[in-house]
Amino acid sequence: MSPADQPQSLYAARVPIFPRRVHGFFRNLKWWIMAITLGIYYVTPWIRWDRGPDMPDQAVLVDLASRRFYFFFIEIWPHEFYFVGGLLVMAGIGLFLFTSALGRVWCGYSCPQTVWTDLFILVERWIEGDRNARVRLHQARWSPRKVRLRLSKWAVWLLIALATGGAWVFYFTDAPTLARDLAGFQAPSVAYVTIVILTATTFVLGGFMREQVCIYMCPWPRIQAAMMDADTLTVAYREWRGEPRGKHRKGAEADALGDCIDCMACVNVCPMGIDIRDGQQMECITCALCIDACDDVMERIGKPRGLIDYLALSDAPREMAGEPPRPVWTHVLRPRTILYTAIWAAFGLALLYALFMRTDLGLTVSPVRNPTFVVQSDGSVRNIYDVRLRNMAGNARLLRIGVTSATPLDIELEGSSGSAAVEVPANATLLQRVYVTATPSSPAASGDSTPLTLWVEDANGGTRALRDTSFNGRNTR
Amino acid sequence: MSDDRNVSGNKVDQVTGTETTGHSWDGIEELNTPLPRWWLWTFYATIIWALIYTIAYPAWPLVTGATAGVMGWSTRANVAADIVAHEARNEDLVTALLDADMVTLQQNADLNRYAVARGAAVFRAHCSQCHGSGAAGAKGYPNLLDDDWLWGGSMEEIIYTVRHGIRNETDADARYSQMPAFGEILEKDQIGDVVEYVMALSGEDHDAQRAAAGAEIFADNCASCHGESGQGDREQGAPNLADAIWLYGGDRATLTETVTNARFGVMPAWGQRLSEEDVRAVAAYVHALGGGE
């Protein structure tokens, strides 16, 4: 490790990593996932969705100013934020599920840090060449050629970073309008600030920090490590097949060697800069590029593929003893993954139920507790309720408010004499004070607490929303 | 737990080959794993940032004060600018509130909402000490949520009461009523009879015989202000004695004390302390509480 003859510094410089180009199944899979995830990210804000007049026609829109979240046919109001919470829980449990079955597939394939770093490395290879050329360039003195290559690489990185930061802001307002405003320097300053911040972080994290983000900054590797066990399919080296490693030459000594020819292909392609033959390591993001590299070499030297492979560590003793590994499904289907799937599905079904059971009329009731009741001059007792009416429909509606209870109670709306109906504008909430009164001699007036139900309904018919609450009489404790 | 040492004489852990710090707890030694260098640079950067920041903003303590900062940056100035900006934004609403006909204020939804919200803030700051944060009042302090008003509950009456106050010496237009202390005028028995009569007026349990005697004393001494049937008189601020609401309490002992010594509630003249828009706003708020007429 560190040279023993030097006093060790308290601070270590990054050891530069120059991943070599690789071909194979997993590399192709990663290209596809990169194309799909980046495509979704860049295209989504531009999808249109007709919601009618005076409503945004963007399919996915986080409207922070009016506190609405639009997702295709779904419109989330602030009080329905449990949908977002539920989706986050599902994302978390989904991560547990995939990690316990397939290891750190999230890290290796779909984490934004991985996707953008992969893209940046691709650019780097196009401009500066593959691993050996990059190592030479890194070690070379500054020359006009090095300056030219470096500047063009950074310029392309910066363009990608700008496109990344630029795409993010389109999720928060009408995309075509914002694009026009951005081009004409008319957009709100928060848009420019966001773009600058995200451009800078993408440029630095994807271009320069790369694997250091995973090793030093990201909490997931630690959490994911706790999600894995011996049955998890993870990238591993079949050391019982590969060792002792060594260069294959003709002659008797080659027979004593394992399949690993110590060509370092697996190390050279690793974006995390580790040697998978050292065993399971915290740094490994299971991107499987070492599998592609090794399989390529195994094919060329006429040995079976899979010296480095996705395998469950619990199979290692069987394979060492020369037995075939257990089928993959026995590793994937086990109580742990089934439990995760069940919890994940339960959340999904609950959210779907909530989604299709909700009405376009909402009501929350907060009884005024200061004071708990008011005695009127004729001896009747009045309770006050602050009622929040939500008209989630696209048109203004006249909403009628009423009270249902075992004892007769009168209802009156603050500010509207006589009428117990109030007009709520389209797609809006209205706070309305409601007075409920019990006559002097009624049991509700002289008693303790009487249950009652406040309801609201469209005056032209339709669904009714109701809330149970209580009425405080003169003897309320 | 190894005694291996490298050339510079530091202990080295056998398993990892990393230097140790030499610290040992229960036989476990701490590895001296170096921190990444960017971490160090970030640390230096924060120090430099802190220096720049404390120079730009007022921060460094001096003998008689503190550095003033550069380029006029200060969080106090920012707050003051924010307040000015907010006031400028509300200028139109304030003008509209000053011009508004308060009786029909409720028909102007936006302005009414602004007035009630502003009034609620004024109420919490200036009125809640006596009338309670929920405006429910207390003994001797009127409940503003009910339908009983000593001086009237219309918008104009509320504005007048807020502006001039009750029984104060600071405002010549203050509403003024005074009940004599009948302990100096009537005999103890007579006061007892009047109390029984007043309790009869509001339908409480009473001694019918004494109440009948009290009716005569009431007609002679009390009816001029409280009315023939005890219904009160808003012109004079005389409370209605025939309803279910008592400002100081409706039991026998409290009524006896009220008749004997009289009461003298005071409210400041807020027109001298609050701006005209605040007076109007707080009146709108009180009117909207549920008792407004």
Interface residues (C-beta under 8 A of the other chain):
Chain A: M1 S2 A4 D5 Q6 P7 Q8 S9 L10 Y11 A12 A13 R14 M209 Q212 Y216 V368 N370 P371 V374 V375 Q376 S377 D378 G379 R382 I384 E414 G415 R433 Y435 P440
Chain B: N6 V7 S8 N10 V12 T16 G17 T18 E19 N32 P34 L35 P36 R37 W38 W39 L40 Q106 N112 G132 S133 G134 A136 N143 L145 D146 D147 D148 N240 D243 A244 I245 A288 G290
